[in-house]
Amino acid sequence: MKQGILVNGRVKILMRGRVSLYRPRRSGERKRKSARGCICGPDLSVIALRVLVKGDKDVAGLTDAERPRRLGPKKVGALRVAFVLRKKDDVTKYVVRRAI
């Protein structure tokens, strides 16, 4: 799905420069490629989504149960970004470990 194509299906687009779905091999090269529009339709089998903001009520089976994190970042920089930590915070408390 390419952003900016307001179509439900696939269309042929003349791509130039470095855009998503196309990397030119030579300077000035253009190529006509097929891309899917950004509008969702019944032909889509899977849509990957992420819950950004939790609303007033819980969605049954999705947000009503609290699940512990199974996997998490391991490096210090990634831990600081994931848990919004400062330099003086101890990152070892935030490492997700498996119980064996």
Helices and strands as residue ranges (DSSP letters): E 10-16, E 30-36, H 76-83, G 91-94
